[in-house]
Amino acid sequence: MKQMQCPLNGWRNIQEFAHGGEVVDEPDPNRCTDAEWAEYIFMEDNKAGLVKEWWCHVATAYWFIAERDTVKDEIVRTYDPSELFKERRDYTRPEALEGKS
């Protein structure tokens, strides 16, 4: 049985997880073009070798990052997203804030 170590819940059966795509730099949603945003949302590099991916432990809805070797199909390490992302991102459009004080 293949297992993955969840940073929150420990070793679990791989069937308890859902893949969420590659971890990539997000463009500024208020400044990028529709084409740039669509590429960010829908396109993946799908490269051979070490990749960083979003994974979710479905039973607890806990999202984390896994570094996985796609050639060997081995999970190298898993960790909480706070190791990469130090601040929360505000997705409020600037025009939505106008006139609010």
ChimeraX commands (.cxc) that place a marker at each C-alpha (Angstrom):
marker #1 position 0.00,0.00,0.00 radius 0.5
marker #1 position 1.36,3.41,-0.97 radius 0.5
marker #1 position 1.39,5.98,1.82 radius 0.5
marker #1 position 2.09,9.68,2.19 radius 0.5
marker #1 position 3.08,11.54,5.32 radius 0.5
marker #1 position 0.65,14.34,6.04 radius 0.5
marker #1 position 2.31,17.11,8.10 radius 0.5
marker #1 position -0.84,17.31,10.24 radius 0.5
marker #1 position -2.05,13.70,10.41 radius 0.5
marker #1 position 1.06,11.54,9.93 radius 0.5
marker #1 position 1.33,8.55,7.60 radius 0.5
marker #1 position -1.92,7.90,5.72 radius 0.5
marker #1 position -3.07,5.75,2.80 radius 0.5
marker #1 position -2.50,7.64,-0.48 radius 0.5
marker #1 position -6.21,7.24,-1.29 radius 0.5
marker #1 position -6.99,9.79,1.44 radius 0.5
marker #1 position -5.34,12.57,-0.58 radius 0.5
marker #1 position -6.28,14.70,-3.58 radius 0.5
marker #1 position -3.69,16.29,-5.87 radius 0.5
marker #1 position -4.05,20.05,-6.27 radius 0.5
marker #1 position -1.50,20.87,-8.96 radius 0.5
marker #1 position 1.97,22.34,-9.02 radius 0.5
marker #1 position 3.09,25.11,-6.71 radius 0.5
marker #1 position 3.80,28.04,-9.03 radius 0.5
marker #1 position 4.27,31.77,-8.60 radius 0.5
marker #1 position 0.90,33.49,-8.75 radius 0.5
marker #1 position 0.57,36.58,-10.93 radius 0.5
marker #1 position -1.10,39.65,-9.47 radius 0.5
marker #1 position -4.78,39.06,-10.32 radius 0.5
marker #1 position -5.39,42.82,-10.52 radius 0.5
marker #1 position -2.57,43.47,-12.98 radius 0.5
marker #1 position -2.17,40.38,-15.17 radius 0.5
marker #1 position -3.93,39.75,-18.46 radius 0.5
marker #1 position -6.71,37.19,-18.83 radius 0.5
marker #1 position -4.27,34.99,-20.79 radius 0.5
marker #1 position -1.67,35.14,-17.99 radius 0.5
marker #1 position -4.30,34.27,-15.38 radius 0.5
marker #1 position -5.64,31.38,-17.50 radius 0.5
marker #1 position -2.11,30.01,-17.90 radius 0.5
marker #1 position -1.60,30.18,-14.14 radius 0.5
marker #1 position -4.89,28.38,-13.44 radius 0.5
marker #1 position -4.91,25.72,-16.16 radius 0.5
marker #1 position -1.36,25.00,-17.35 radius 0.5
marker #1 position 1.24,22.78,-15.67 radius 0.5
marker #1 position 4.87,22.22,-16.59 radius 0.5
marker #1 position 4.59,18.46,-15.99 radius 0.5
marker #1 position 8.37,18.20,-15.86 radius 0.5
marker #1 position 10.42,15.13,-15.02 radius 0.5
marker #1 position 12.28,15.33,-11.73 radius 0.5
marker #1 position 11.63,17.12,-8.45 radius 0.5
marker #1 position 8.40,19.13,-8.31 radius 0.5
marker #1 position 6.50,20.96,-5.58 radius 0.5
marker #1 position 2.80,20.13,-5.55 radius 0.5
marker #1 position -0.31,21.03,-3.57 radius 0.5
marker #1 position -1.96,18.07,-1.84 radius 0.5
marker #1 position -5.04,17.89,0.35 radius 0.5
marker #1 position -5.79,15.35,3.06 radius 0.5
marker #1 position -9.46,15.00,2.15 radius 0.5
marker #1 position -10.71,13.78,5.53 radius 0.5
marker #1 position -9.48,16.92,7.30 radius 0.5
marker #1 position -9.43,19.35,4.33 radius 0.5
marker #1 position -5.80,20.13,5.21 radius 0.5
marker #1 position -3.75,21.51,2.32 radius 0.5
marker #1 position 0.03,21.07,2.30 radius 0.5
marker #1 position 2.98,20.91,-0.05 radius 0.5
marker #1 position 4.74,17.75,-1.16 radius 0.5
marker #1 position 8.05,17.60,-3.00 radius 0.5
marker #1 position 7.83,14.62,-5.32 radius 0.5
marker #1 position 10.29,13.01,-7.73 radius 0.5
marker #1 position 8.16,12.34,-10.81 radius 0.5
marker #1 position 10.78,10.04,-12.38 radius 0.5
marker #1 position 11.04,7.69,-9.39 radius 0.5
marker #1 position 7.44,8.34,-8.24 radius 0.5
marker #1 position 8.71,8.99,-4.72 radius 0.5
marker #1 position 7.56,11.58,-2.23 radius 0.5
marker #1 position 10.71,13.28,-0.96 radius 0.5
marker #1 position 9.16,15.48,1.73 radius 0.5
marker #1 position 5.90,17.07,2.85 radius 0.5
marker #1 position 5.44,20.30,4.80 radius 0.5
marker #1 position 3.01,23.01,5.83 radius 0.5
marker #1 position 2.56,25.82,3.28 radius 0.5
marker #1 position 3.66,28.38,5.89 radius 0.5
marker #1 position 7.25,27.34,5.12 radius 0.5
marker #1 position 6.87,28.96,1.67 radius 0.5
marker #1 position 4.08,31.48,2.16 radius 0.5
marker #1 position 4.67,33.89,5.03 radius 0.5
marker #1 position 1.74,36.26,4.41 radius 0.5
marker #1 position -1.89,35.88,3.43 radius 0.5
marker #1 position -2.87,37.23,0.04 radius 0.5
marker #1 position -5.70,39.79,-0.22 radius 0.5
marker #1 position -7.91,39.11,-3.24 radius 0.5
marker #1 position -10.16,42.14,-2.84 radius 0.5
marker #1 position -10.26,44.08,-6.09 radius 0.5
marker #1 position -9.23,47.74,-5.63 radius 0.5
marker #1 position -12.49,49.01,-7.13 radius 0.5
marker #1 position -14.43,47.08,-4.46 radius 0.5
marker #1 position -12.70,49.12,-1.76 radius 0.5
marker #1 position -13.57,52.52,-3.27 radius 0.5
marker #1 position -15.99,54.50,-1.15 radius 0.5
marker #1 position -15.64,52.19,1.88 radius 0.5
marker #1 position -14.14,53.62,5.02 radius 0.5
marker link #1:1,2 radius 0.2
marker link #1:2,3 radius 0.2
marker link #1:3,4 radius 0.2
marker link #1:4,5 radius 0.2
marker link #1:5,6 radius 0.2
marker link #1:6,7 radius 0.2
marker link #1:7,8 radius 0.2
marker link #1:8,9 radius 0.2
marker link #1:9,10 radius 0.2
marker link #1:10,11 radius 0.2
marker link #1:11,12 radius 0.2
marker link #1:12,13 radius 0.2
marker link #1:13,14 radius 0.2
marker link #1:14,15 radius 0.2
marker link #1:15,16 radius 0.2
marker link #1:16,17 radius 0.2
marker link #1:17,18 radius 0.2
marker link #1:18,19 radius 0.2
marker link #1:19,20 radius 0.2
marker link #1:20,21 radius 0.2
marker link #1:21,22 radius 0.2
marker link #1:22,23 radius 0.2
marker link #1:23,24 radius 0.2
marker link #1:24,25 radius 0.2
marker link #1:25,26 radius 0.2
marker link #1:26,27 radius 0.2
marker link #1:27,28 radius 0.2
marker link #1:28,29 radius 0.2
marker link #1:29,30 radius 0.2
marker link #1:30,31 radius 0.2
marker link #1:31,32 radius 0.2
marker link #1:32,33 radius 0.2
marker link #1:33,34 radius 0.2
marker link #1:34,35 radius 0.2
marker link #1:35,36 radius 0.2
marker link #1:36,37 radius 0.2
marker link #1:37,38 radius 0.2
marker link #1:38,39 radius 0.2
marker link #1:39,40 radius 0.2
marker link #1:40,41 radius 0.2
marker link #1:41,42 radius 0.2
marker link #1:42,43 radius 0.2
marker link #1:43,44 radius 0.2
marker link #1:44,45 radius 0.2
marker link #1:45,46 radius 0.2
marker link #1:46,47 radius 0.2
marker link #1:47,48 radius 0.2
marker link #1:48,49 radius 0.2
marker link #1:49,50 radius 0.2
marker link #1:50,51 radius 0.2
marker link #1:51,52 radius 0.2
marker link #1:52,53 radius 0.2
marker link #1:53,54 radius 0.2
marker link #1:54,55 radius 0.2
marker link #1:55,56 radius 0.2
marker link #1:56,57 radius 0.2
marker link #1:57,58 radius 0.2
marker link #1:58,59 radius 0.2
marker link #1:59,60 radius 0.2
marker link #1:60,61 radius 0.2
marker link #1:61,62 radius 0.2
marker link #1:62,63 radius 0.2
marker link #1:63,64 radius 0.2
marker link #1:64,65 radius 0.2
marker link #1:65,66 radius 0.2
marker link #1:66,67 radius 0.2
marker link #1:67,68 radius 0.2
marker link #1:68,69 radius 0.2
marker link #1:69,70 radius 0.2
marker link #1:70,71 radius 0.2
marker link #1:71,72 radius 0.2
marker link #1:72,73 radius 0.2
marker link #1:73,74 radius 0.2
marker link #1:74,75 radius 0.2
marker link #1:75,76 radius 0.2
marker link #1:76,77 radius 0.2
marker link #1:77,78 radius 0.2
marker link #1:78,79 radius 0.2
marker link #1:79,80 radius 0.2
marker link #1:80,81 radius 0.2
marker link #1:81,82 radius 0.2
marker link #1:82,83 radius 0.2
marker link #1:83,84 radius 0.2
marker link #1:84,85 radius 0.2
marker link #1:85,86 radius 0.2
marker link #1:86,87 radius 0.2
marker link #1:87,88 radius 0.2
marker link #1:88,89 radius 0.2
marker link #1:89,90 radius 0.2
marker link #1:90,91 radius 0.2
marker link #1:91,92 radius 0.2
marker link #1:92,93 radius 0.2
marker link #1:93,94 radius 0.2
marker link #1:94,95 radius 0.2
marker link #1:95,96 radius 0.2
marker link #1:96,97 radius 0.2
marker link #1:97,98 radius 0.2
marker link #1:98,99 radius 0.2
marker link #1:99,100 radius 0.2
marker link #1:100,101 radius 0.2
view
